[in-house]
Amino acid sequence: MVNVEIRASGSSFRAADTTVATNDQVQITTAETSTSFVVVVPNTDGFFSLSQDVISGTVSLNNPLSLGTVTGNGKATKYYEFDPGITAPPRIIRET
């Protein structure tokens, strides 16, 4: 299981770019106790195994958002967004 963790960074929040491989299971998590994050991950290219065009949900402490399993489909880099906002979208990068 690959965890993409949203963390406080000064007065804002960020998630580090994450490298994954095909067949990795991925979820977005946070250890922040006072903030919930609305996460939106486009999936029209089938980067993740879930059959949804957009994977979205709220991430909070003890409430991760599963993105499914990494496929070999789509571009090798997946950008996603979360709110409260950040200055640059984090990336999930698939090894080739």
Helices and strands as residue ranges (DSSP letters): E 2-9, E 12-15, E 18-20, E 25-30, E 37-42, E 54-59, E 65-69, E 77-79, E 81-83, E 91-94
